[in-house]
Each structure stands twice: as structure tokens, then as C-alpha cells.
Amino acid sequence: YFSYTYDMTRSLQDNFLAAVSQPFPPPPIKDMYAWNYFLTRELDECCNSLTSYHWVMPIIHGAFVQRKLNDYGRSLNLILLARRSRHFAGTRYLKRGVSDRGKVANDVEHEQIVHDESSSASSGSFSSFLQVRGSIPTYWTQESSVTMPKPPIELNRVDPTYQATQHHFEDLFKRYGGPIVVLDLVKQSEKREREVRVGNEYRHAIDYINQTIDDAHQIRYCALDYSHISKHRNLDVSSSLNEVSTWAVNQTGFFCSAPRWKIMEGGRVAPFDETNSHNPMYLSKQLGVPVFPLEQKGVLRTNCIDCLDRTNVAQFSAGVEALEQQLVVMGIRSSARLDPSSTIIRVLIDMYVEVG
């Protein structure tokens, strides 16, 4: 998909900040999500930023889904889009793990946008929540075979200092800031070890990296054995995912262009006044640094082995938690809880299924 007027390679938060700091000419695209980059790079290099903006059209590989809703008399646009990175791209089984430069297979950025057009399409308020998925950033492979439906997982290279994994998380910090919240959904115990092998290597890599960075930037790792919990009679995978999602969204936050309310500890709701945005307003007015009162800082990174089924469910759970908070902060609802049978949740389920 593509857009003539909106930079689809960047998040809503990035585009808002760019519009404030440099409204014209527009900043360059984020080429990691431009799938026609190799076809257009020579033309782009020959042009200045304004000419490039008019002549070079980035094509995004992913999905774009938009639905219009009415909630408590408010007209809402709910948008879900996915951008797949062009780095280390390939088909299932043929591309696994991480490259030497820290680029992982199946690297996809998900963005969930809520637009309240209660006044007008141009002056309504916006909110967005970002999360990412990607293959486990260690060296591992799976050799596909017609006679073997579940190929064995091989740790094909030894990296004692986990340089590739470090490059990967450095890239995440540059793109999203901190904290980086990792949700690892691979199996934690197996009779014949497959997923456990690469899962243990991943955990060791994160432990090693956390030893070299300060406490404020520690990678926040959470392992959740989705398969075990879903098969256990006395455990509920939905409740487990909801708890992790609430914790993760509270860690990273989300972006809102015009917050009206804030969610306090214990779920209480209070007005979002000027005192809450004193620091951002000071930076914007005194130093000229573009800052919004409510920005997302950090990102939730989810993975299983294929980054497909289990990851889809976990990202949907995080999307529901973010949406509940987004609707409160935007002043649309007064409680950060949505009925699982409500229309807005059913629509969101269909959207996540369509994105895949």
C-alpha cells in the first residue's frame, strides 16, 4: 500500500513531531519500510528532499485496515497497519534469527491508531500505539523438508558476546527509545527440546546484554509459555496475556495529540491539565524541541518461533489494553475496561485477523 500525501513509513507520533519541527520540506522517509527502495534509491540520491517527496513513492509491504465506529455518540476511525522491514526478509524456514548487522527475520511494526473526528476530520484528536514482532535475535536455523513437518532447530553459530543481538536492541533503542519490553512466547519445557534451545539462548543473550547497560535501560524480559498455559486445565491464557499486556502498555505508554484525561493508580481517572504537561510545554516553547504532552517511549517486542499465531494473539491482547486506555485519555470513555462482547472489541478482533 502507499499514500500520496502521508508518510506511511513513519509512525503517527513521528509524523506529528516532524510536522511541528520541520513542516516543509518533509523529512526523508524511513527506508527500512520502503520495499521499492532499491528501485528508487538512485533517483532519490539525485534529488533534493522536496523533489524526492514529489517523485519518489515508497511502497509498504504489510497491511492497512480501517473501520469507522460510533462510540457514545462519537465518530471514530480505528486504523490498524503493519509495516514489514525490507532487511533480512524471506520466507518461512528460509529466514530465521538475526543477521550480523542485527536485522531479524519477519520484522514487522504494528501501529494502532484511533482518530476522534468529533469536531472535524482535520481538527480531531489522534492517538497511536506501536508494537513490534520479529524472529528471535540469535543465530539459529530450520532446514525445511517434505518428510519432516516440524524441522529441528539448529543453533548454527556461536556468538559468545552476542554482538548481533546487541546490534538488534541498539537499533530498537534508536527507533523507539526505552524501555524495551520483550514478551517471549516460546515453550519453556519440552520432552524433545526444540523451541527450548533457542529460547534459552535468547534469555542468556538478554542477561548478558543487561550486565553491560545501566538499570534505566535494562531490557525488560518476560517469558510466557503460551502452549503450556493454553493446555493446562487450571490456567487461563487470556488472563495471563491480559496481565502482561497491562504491564507492558503501562511501561511504554502511547501517543495522544490532545489528551483530556489521565489514568491514575488503581484505575482512577483525573483531568489532564497544564501541570501534567509542564515539562513538554517548557521544552517546546523555551528550547524549540517538539514535544507532545503524551508520547510513547519504548516498545513492546513480541515473538514466538514463527511470529505468527501465538504472536497474533498476544499482540491483539496488547492492542485491546492500549485501546481501553486510549479511549479514556481521549475523553471518549470514563472507564478503562471494554466488554469483551462489545462492538468495538469484535471489530478489533476482525481487524487483527485481517492483518494476520
TITOR-113044 format. One record per residue (C-alpha): x, y, z; residue in three letters; residue number from 1. Coordinates in Angstrom, 1 decimal. Layout:
N
u; v; w; r; k
X; Y; Z; ALA; NUM
...
END
This chain:
356
u; v; w; r; k
0.0; 0.0; 0.0; TYR; 1
1.0; 3.6; -0.4; PHE; 2
-0.1; 7.2; 0.2; SER; 3
0.4; 10.3; -2.0; TYR; 4
0.1; 12.7; 1.0; THR; 5
1.1; 10.9; 4.2; TYR; 6
4.4; 9.3; 5.1; ASP; 7
3.4; 5.7; 5.7; MET; 8
6.9; 4.6; 6.6; THR; 9
6.8; 6.6; 9.8; ARG; 10
4.6; 6.3; 12.8; SER; 11
1.8; 8.8; 13.6; LEU; 12
3.9; 10.2; 16.5; GLN; 13
7.0; 10.7; 14.2; ASP; 14
4.8; 12.5; 11.7; ASN; 15
3.3; 14.7; 14.3; PHE; 16
6.7; 15.6; 15.7; LEU; 17
8.1; 16.2; 12.2; ALA; 18
5.1; 18.5; 11.3; ALA; 19
5.9; 20.6; 14.3; VAL; 20
9.7; 20.8; 13.9; SER; 21
10.0; 20.8; 10.1; GLN; 22
6.7; 21.2; 8.3; PRO; 23
8.4; 21.9; 4.9; PHE; 24
10.1; 20.3; 3.1; PRO; 25
9.1; 17.0; 4.7; PRO; 26
11.8; 14.8; 6.3; PRO; 27
13.1; 11.8; 4.4; PRO; 28
11.2; 8.5; 4.6; ILE; 29
12.2; 5.6; 6.8; LYS; 30
13.7; 3.5; 4.1; ASP; 31
13.7; 0.2; 6.1; MET; 32
9.9; 0.0; 5.4; TYR; 33
10.2; 1.1; 1.7; ALA; 34
10.0; -2.1; -0.3; TRP; 35
10.9; -0.3; -3.6; ASN; 36
14.0; 1.2; -2.0; TYR; 37
16.5; -0.5; -4.4; PHE; 38
14.4; 0.6; -7.4; LEU; 39
14.2; 4.3; -6.3; THR; 40
17.4; 4.9; -4.4; ARG; 41
19.4; 6.2; -7.4; GLU; 42
16.7; 8.7; -8.3; LEU; 43
16.4; 9.7; -4.6; ASP; 44
20.1; 10.3; -4.4; GLU; 45
20.0; 12.6; -7.4; CYS; 46
17.2; 14.8; -6.0; CYS; 47
16.8; 17.2; -3.1; ASN; 48
14.3; 16.4; -0.4; SER; 49
11.5; 18.4; -2.0; LEU; 50
11.9; 16.8; -5.4; THR; 51
12.2; 13.4; -3.9; SER; 52
9.0; 14.0; -2.0; TYR; 53
7.1; 14.6; -5.2; HIS; 54
8.7; 11.9; -7.4; TRP; 55
9.6; 9.0; -5.2; VAL; 56
6.7; 7.0; -3.8; MET; 57
7.6; 4.4; -1.1; PRO; 58
5.6; 1.2; -1.3; ILE; 59
4.9; -0.5; 2.0; ILE; 60
4.7; -4.3; 2.4; HIS; 61
2.2; -5.1; 5.1; GLY; 62
-1.5; -4.5; 5.7; ALA; 63
-3.8; -1.5; 6.2; PHE; 64
-7.2; -1.9; 7.7; VAL; 65
-9.6; 1.0; 8.7; GLN; 66
-13.1; 0.9; 10.2; ARG; 67
-15.5; 3.6; 11.2; LYS; 68
-17.3; 3.3; 14.6; LEU; 69
-19.7; 5.2; 16.7; ASN; 70
-19.0; 5.0; 20.4; ASP; 71
-21.1; 7.0; 22.9; TYR; 72
-22.1; 9.4; 20.1; GLY; 73
-18.6; 10.0; 19.0; ARG; 74
-17.5; 9.2; 15.4; SER; 75
-14.2; 7.2; 15.5; LEU; 76
-11.8; 5.9; 12.9; ASN; 77
-10.0; 2.8; 14.0; LEU; 78
-6.9; 2.0; 11.9; ILE; 79
-4.5; -0.9; 12.1; LEU; 80
-1.5; -1.0; 9.9; LEU; 81
1.6; -3.2; 9.6; ALA; 82
4.9; -2.4; 8.1; ARG; 83
7.3; -5.2; 7.2; ARG; 84
11.0; -4.4; 7.2; SER; 85
12.9; -5.0; 3.9; ARG; 86
16.0; -6.1; 5.9; HIS; 87
16.7; -9.8; 6.2; PHE; 88
13.4; -10.6; 4.5; ALA; 89
12.5; -14.0; 3.3; GLY; 90
10.0; -16.9; 3.5; THR; 91
9.3; -19.1; 6.5; ARG; 92
12.0; -21.6; 7.4; TYR; 93
14.5; -20.0; 4.9; LEU; 94
14.9; -16.9; 7.0; LYS; 95
15.3; -17.3; 10.8; ARG; 96
17.1; -15.5; 13.6; GLY; 97
19.3; -12.5; 13.1; VAL; 98
21.9; -11.1; 10.6; SER; 99
25.4; -9.9; 11.5; ASP; 100
24.0; -6.3; 11.5; ARG; 101
21.3; -7.1; 14.0; GLY; 102
18.4; -7.3; 11.5; LYS; 103
15.9; -10.0; 12.2; VAL; 104
13.6; -12.1; 10.0; ALA; 105
9.9; -11.3; 9.9; ASN; 106
10.5; -7.8; 11.4; ASP; 107
7.0; -6.1; 11.4; VAL; 108
5.9; -2.9; 13.1; GLU; 109
2.2; -2.8; 14.1; HIS; 110
0.5; 0.6; 14.7; GLU; 111
-3.0; 1.0; 16.1; GLN; 112
-4.5; 4.5; 15.5; ILE; 113
-7.6; 6.0; 17.0; VAL; 114
-9.0; 9.2; 15.4; HIS; 115
-11.8; 11.1; 17.0; ASP; 116
-13.4; 13.3; 14.4; GLU; 117
-16.0; 14.7; 16.7; SER; 118
-15.3; 18.3; 15.6; SER; 119
-13.9; 17.8; 12.1; SER; 120
-11.6; 15.4; 10.2; ALA; 121
-8.7; 17.9; 10.3; SER; 122
-9.0; 19.1; 13.9; SER; 123
-10.0; 15.9; 15.7; GLY; 124
-7.7; 14.2; 18.2; SER; 125
-5.4; 11.3; 17.4; PHE; 126
-3.8; 8.5; 19.4; SER; 127
-1.5; 5.7; 18.4; SER; 128
0.1; 2.7; 19.9; PHE; 129
3.2; 0.9; 18.4; LEU; 130
4.4; -2.7; 19.0; GLN; 131
6.8; -4.9; 17.0; VAL; 132
7.3; -8.5; 16.3; ARG; 133
10.4; -10.3; 15.0; GLY; 134
12.3; -13.5; 14.9; SER; 135
14.4; -14.4; 18.0; ILE; 136
17.6; -12.3; 17.5; PRO; 137
20.2; -15.1; 17.9; THR; 138
21.8; -17.3; 15.3; TYR; 139
19.5; -20.2; 14.6; TRP; 140
18.1; -22.0; 11.5; THR; 141
15.4; -24.6; 10.5; GLN; 142
16.0; -26.7; 7.4; GLU; 143
12.6; -27.4; 5.8; SER; 144
11.9; -30.9; 4.5; SER; 145
8.9; -32.6; 2.8; VAL; 146
9.2; -35.6; 5.1; THR; 147
9.6; -33.5; 8.3; MET; 148
6.6; -31.3; 9.2; PRO; 149
8.5; -29.8; 12.2; LYS; 150
12.1; -29.3; 11.2; PRO; 151
14.7; -29.4; 14.1; PRO; 152
16.0; -26.1; 15.3; ILE; 153
19.8; -25.7; 15.0; GLU; 154
21.9; -23.2; 16.7; LEU; 155
24.3; -22.9; 13.8; ASN; 156
26.8; -20.3; 15.0; ARG; 157
28.4; -19.5; 18.4; VAL; 158
28.4; -15.8; 19.4; ASP; 159
29.8; -15.7; 22.9; PRO; 160
29.4; -11.9; 23.2; THR; 161
26.1; -11.8; 21.4; TYR; 162
27.2; -9.0; 19.1; GLN; 163
24.3; -9.4; 16.6; ALA; 164
21.7; -9.4; 19.4; THR; 165
23.3; -6.3; 20.8; GLN; 166
23.1; -4.6; 17.4; HIS; 167
19.4; -5.5; 17.2; HIS; 168
18.5; -4.0; 20.6; PHE; 169
20.6; -0.9; 19.9; GLU; 170
18.5; -0.4; 16.7; ASP; 171
15.3; -0.8; 18.8; LEU; 172
16.5; 1.8; 21.3; PHE; 173
17.4; 4.2; 18.5; LYS; 174
14.0; 3.8; 16.8; ARG; 175
11.7; 3.8; 19.9; TYR; 176
13.7; 4.8; 23.0; GLY; 177
13.3; 2.9; 26.2; GLY; 178
12.1; 0.8; 27.8; PRO; 179
12.2; -2.2; 25.5; ILE; 180
9.7; -4.8; 26.8; VAL; 181
10.3; -8.4; 25.5; VAL; 182
7.5; -10.9; 25.5; LEU; 183
8.8; -14.4; 24.7; ASP; 184
6.1; -16.9; 23.9; LEU; 185
8.2; -20.0; 23.1; VAL; 186
7.9; -23.2; 25.0; LYS; 187
9.8; -23.3; 28.3; GLN; 188
9.9; -27.1; 28.6; SER; 189
9.7; -30.0; 26.1; GLU; 190
10.4; -33.7; 26.1; LYS; 191
12.4; -33.4; 23.0; ARG; 192
14.0; -29.9; 23.1; GLU; 193
13.3; -27.8; 20.1; ARG; 194
12.0; -24.3; 21.0; GLU; 195
13.6; -24.6; 24.4; VAL; 196
17.1; -24.5; 22.9; ARG; 197
16.7; -21.2; 21.1; VAL; 198
14.6; -19.8; 24.0; GLY; 199
17.3; -20.4; 26.5; ASN; 200
19.9; -18.9; 24.1; GLU; 201
17.7; -15.8; 23.8; TYR; 202
17.3; -15.5; 27.6; ARG; 203
21.1; -15.8; 28.1; HIS; 204
21.7; -13.2; 25.4; ALA; 205
19.4; -10.7; 27.2; ILE; 206
21.0; -11.5; 30.6; ASP; 207
24.4; -10.8; 29.1; TYR; 208
23.4; -7.5; 27.5; ILE; 209
21.7; -6.3; 30.7; ASN; 210
25.0; -6.7; 32.5; GLN; 211
26.6; -4.1; 30.2; THR; 212
23.9; -1.4; 30.4; ILE; 213
22.6; 0.8; 33.3; ASP; 214
19.4; 0.0; 35.2; ASP; 215
17.3; 2.7; 33.5; ALA; 216
17.8; 1.0; 30.1; HIS; 217
17.6; -2.7; 31.1; GLN; 218
15.7; -4.9; 28.6; ILE; 219
12.5; -6.0; 30.5; ARG; 220
12.1; -9.7; 29.6; TYR; 221
9.0; -11.7; 30.2; CYS; 222
8.7; -15.4; 29.3; ALA; 223
5.2; -16.8; 28.9; LEU; 224
4.8; -20.4; 27.8; ASP; 225
1.7; -19.9; 25.7; TYR; 226
1.4; -23.6; 24.6; SER; 227
1.6; -24.9; 28.2; HIS; 228
-0.8; -22.4; 29.7; ILE; 229
-3.4; -23.0; 26.9; SER; 230
-3.3; -26.7; 27.5; LYS; 231
-3.5; -26.6; 31.3; HIS; 232
-6.9; -27.1; 32.8; ARG; 233
-6.4; -24.7; 35.7; ASN; 234
-4.7; -21.9; 33.8; LEU; 235
-6.2; -19.2; 31.6; ASP; 236
-4.1; -18.0; 28.7; VAL; 237
-6.3; -14.9; 28.2; SER; 238
-5.9; -13.7; 31.8; SER; 239
-2.1; -14.3; 31.6; SER; 240
-1.8; -12.3; 28.4; LEU; 241
-4.0; -9.5; 29.8; ASN; 242
-1.8; -9.1; 32.8; GLU; 243
1.4; -9.0; 30.7; VAL; 244
-0.3; -6.6; 28.2; SER; 245
-1.4; -4.2; 31.0; THR; 246
2.2; -4.2; 32.5; TRP; 247
3.7; -3.6; 29.0; ALA; 248
1.4; -0.8; 27.9; VAL; 249
1.9; 0.9; 31.3; ASN; 250
5.7; 0.7; 30.7; GLN; 251
5.7; 2.1; 27.2; THR; 252
2.6; 4.3; 27.2; GLY; 253
1.2; 5.5; 23.9; PHE; 254
0.9; 8.7; 21.9; PHE; 255
-2.0; 11.2; 22.1; CYS; 256
-2.1; 14.5; 20.3; SER; 257
-4.7; 16.1; 22.7; ALA; 258
-5.1; 14.2; 26.0; PRO; 259
-8.1; 15.2; 28.1; ARG; 260
-7.8; 12.7; 31.0; TRP; 261
-5.1; 10.7; 32.7; LYS; 262
-5.4; 7.3; 34.3; ILE; 263
-4.1; 7.2; 37.9; MET; 264
-3.0; 4.3; 40.0; GLU; 265
-5.9; 2.0; 40.9; GLY; 266
-7.7; 2.9; 37.6; GLY; 267
-9.0; 6.3; 38.8; ARG; 268
-9.4; 8.9; 36.1; VAL; 269
-8.4; 12.6; 36.6; ALA; 270
-8.4; 15.6; 34.2; PRO; 271
-5.2; 16.1; 32.2; PHE; 272
-4.3; 19.7; 32.9; ASP; 273
-1.4; 22.0; 32.2; GLU; 274
0.5; 20.8; 35.2; THR; 275
0.7; 17.3; 33.7; ASN; 276
2.3; 18.7; 30.5; SER; 277
4.6; 21.4; 32.1; HIS; 278
7.9; 19.8; 31.1; ASN; 279
6.8; 19.1; 27.4; PRO; 280
5.4; 22.7; 27.1; MET; 281
8.6; 24.1; 28.5; TYR; 282
10.8; 22.2; 26.1; LEU; 283
8.5; 23.2; 23.1; SER; 284
8.3; 26.9; 24.0; LYS; 285
11.7; 27.7; 25.5; GLN; 286
14.0; 25.3; 23.7; LEU; 287
12.1; 24.8; 20.5; GLY; 288
12.1; 21.0; 20.9; VAL; 289
9.0; 19.5; 19.5; PRO; 290
7.3; 17.5; 22.3; VAL; 291
3.7; 16.4; 22.9; PHE; 292
2.1; 16.0; 26.3; PRO; 293
1.7; 12.3; 25.9; LEU; 294
4.2; 10.3; 23.8; GLU; 295
5.1; 6.6; 23.6; GLN; 296
8.5; 5.9; 25.0; LYS; 297
9.8; 2.4; 24.3; GLY; 298
8.1; -0.5; 22.6; VAL; 299
6.7; -4.0; 23.3; LEU; 300
8.6; -6.7; 21.2; ARG; 301
6.7; -10.0; 20.9; THR; 302
8.0; -13.2; 19.4; ASN; 303
7.2; -16.9; 19.2; CYS; 304
9.0; -19.3; 16.9; ILE; 305
7.3; -18.3; 13.7; ASP; 306
6.0; -14.9; 14.9; CYS; 307
2.5; -15.9; 13.6; LEU; 308
-0.3; -17.5; 15.6; ASP; 309
0.8; -17.0; 19.2; ARG; 310
2.3; -13.6; 18.4; THR; 311
-1.0; -12.6; 16.8; ASN; 312
-3.0; -13.4; 19.9; VAL; 313
-0.5; -11.6; 22.2; ALA; 314
-0.4; -8.5; 20.0; GLN; 315
-4.2; -8.4; 20.0; PHE; 316
-4.3; -8.6; 23.8; SER; 317
-1.8; -5.6; 23.9; ALA; 318
-3.9; -3.8; 21.4; GLY; 319
-7.1; -4.2; 23.5; VAL; 320
-5.3; -2.9; 26.6; GLU; 321
-3.9; 0.1; 24.7; ALA; 322
-7.3; 0.8; 23.1; LEU; 323
-9.0; 0.8; 26.5; GLU; 324
-6.6; 3.4; 27.8; GLN; 325
-6.6; 5.4; 24.5; GLN; 326
-10.4; 5.9; 24.7; LEU; 327
-10.2; 7.1; 28.3; VAL; 328
-7.3; 9.6; 27.7; VAL; 329
-9.1; 11.0; 24.6; MET; 330
-12.2; 11.6; 26.7; GLY; 331
-14.4; 9.1; 24.9; ILE; 332
-15.0; 6.7; 27.8; ARG; 333
-14.7; 7.1; 31.6; SER; 334
-13.6; 3.6; 32.4; SER; 335
-10.5; 1.7; 31.1; ALA; 336
-12.4; -1.5; 30.6; ARG; 337
-14.2; -2.8; 27.5; LEU; 338
-16.8; -5.5; 27.5; ASP; 339
-15.3; -8.5; 25.5; PRO; 340
-18.7; -8.8; 23.7; SER; 341
-18.8; -5.1; 22.8; SER; 342
-19.0; -4.0; 19.2; THR; 343
-15.6; -2.2; 19.3; ILE; 344
-13.8; -5.4; 20.5; ILE; 345
-15.5; -7.5; 17.8; ARG; 346
-14.4; -5.0; 15.2; VAL; 347
-10.8; -5.0; 16.6; LEU; 348
-10.7; -8.8; 16.5; ILE; 349
-11.7; -8.8; 12.8; ASP; 350
-9.1; -6.2; 12.1; MET; 351
-6.3; -8.2; 13.7; TYR; 352
-7.4; -11.3; 11.9; VAL; 353
-7.3; -9.5; 8.6; GLU; 354
-3.8; -8.1; 9.3; VAL; 355
-2.6; -11.5; 10.3; GLY; 356
END
